Amino acid sequence: MDMKKCGEACQGYSLFILRVIVGAIFIYHGFPKITGMPELLGLPGSIGLLVGLVEVIFGFLLLIGFGFPWTIYPLMGVIIVAWLFVQIPRGITTGSERDLSIFLCLFVLHSFGMGKYALRFKKKK
């Protein structure tokens, strides 16, 4: 198989894997915020709860591939705010690199689609 055919055939699966991993990261990082631990993360309770809900709900929607591209925008917003107000004041750390990497993964998904096995609904004609 030549490389062009392989790239086209593998793109959907690659985007699927990327979508599942990024969705799982948001769920993993959002869950402590909604289970009463935002104070440990340095967030006021109501803001931590709101951010946690956004991360878990939209992370799950991203994981199952539902609501493209609107699912991605709130997650991009969370990453931008975290990067600007939490990571940059601390300087370049592994946290800022992680957030930038996650943002770039979201950008790739936004640019190329959700990949295979995404929940899609057919438009009525």
C-alpha atoms as one frame of an Amber mdcrd trajectory, in Angstrom:
protein
   0.000   0.000   0.000   1.452   3.379  -0.885   1.828   6.037   1.801  -0.950
   8.282   0.489  -3.564   5.523   0.661  -2.300   4.475   4.083  -2.506   8.066
   5.349  -6.059   8.484   4.111  -7.127   5.118   5.521  -5.504   5.726   8.910
  -6.645   9.335   9.372 -10.072   8.421  10.716  -8.637   5.975  13.222  -5.915
   8.412  14.299  -8.472  11.148  14.916 -10.627   8.661  16.831  -7.706   7.760
  19.129  -6.815  11.433  19.614 -10.448  12.298  20.407 -10.795   9.513  22.979
  -7.519  10.364  24.725  -8.226  14.115  24.921 -11.805  13.498  26.083 -10.527
  11.146  28.801  -7.964  13.752  29.922 -10.707  16.353  30.383 -12.913  13.897
  32.302  -9.978  12.882  34.501  -9.055  16.496  35.314 -12.651  17.678  35.695
 -13.904  14.972  38.029 -11.975  16.156  41.144 -13.369  19.663  40.609 -16.970
  18.448  40.836 -16.381  16.062  43.738 -15.407  18.784  46.201 -11.688  19.129
  45.658 -11.419  22.479  43.786 -10.010  24.189  46.883  -7.018  21.846  46.735
  -6.419  23.036  43.174  -6.513  26.705  44.205  -9.936  27.412  42.690 -12.860
  29.012  44.498 -15.665  26.463  44.950 -18.209  27.789  42.435 -15.624  28.421
  39.704 -14.042  25.026  40.283 -17.440  23.347  40.085 -18.325  25.177  36.858
 -14.973  24.379  35.232 -15.249  20.777  36.389 -18.735  20.416  34.921 -17.576
  21.859  31.592 -14.573  19.533  31.531 -16.553  16.401  32.403 -19.637  17.055
  30.252 -17.858  18.319  27.159 -14.986  15.859  27.668 -17.531  13.026  27.555
 -19.228  14.504  24.484 -15.813  14.762  22.831 -14.982  11.182  23.818 -18.125
   9.821  22.124 -17.794  12.237  19.210 -21.076  14.058  19.711 -21.798  17.670
  18.801 -18.891  18.429  16.492 -17.579  21.163  16.275 -19.485  22.840  19.142
 -18.159  20.385  21.716 -14.613  21.616  21.152 -15.156  25.343  21.772 -15.865
  25.237  25.548 -12.871  22.936  26.038 -10.640  25.315  24.081 -11.930  28.134
  26.290 -11.065  26.214  29.464  -7.544  25.548  28.192  -6.988  29.171  27.105
  -8.136  30.531  30.487  -6.054  27.962  32.387  -3.024  28.772  30.268  -3.349
  32.550  30.603  -4.302  32.799  34.267  -2.742  29.722  35.859   0.151  28.449
  33.778   1.780  31.611  32.369   2.058  33.338  35.781   3.984  30.271  37.016
   6.387  30.389  34.073   7.057  27.701  31.506   6.422  24.425  33.313   5.209
  20.968  32.404   1.677  22.210  33.110   1.909  24.963  30.524   3.379  22.537
  27.991   0.571  20.054  28.717  -2.127  22.686  28.262  -0.587  23.895  25.009
  -0.411  20.293  23.745  -4.064  19.685  24.640  -5.073  22.916  22.893  -3.192
  21.837  19.770  -4.925  18.436  19.875  -8.293  20.214  20.042  -7.223  22.399
  17.114  -6.333  19.302  15.066  -9.719  17.747  15.845 -11.449  20.983  14.903
  -9.505  21.164  11.638  -9.826  17.531  10.515 -12.974  16.254  12.204 -13.817
  13.722  14.869 -12.608  10.643  12.992 -14.175   7.193  13.020 -16.891   6.033
  15.370 -18.250   9.498  16.163 -21.954   9.903  16.860 -23.364  11.699  13.863
 -26.906  12.389  12.876 -28.019  12.529   9.292 -29.491  15.839   8.221 -33.076
  15.758   7.050 -33.503  16.739   3.437
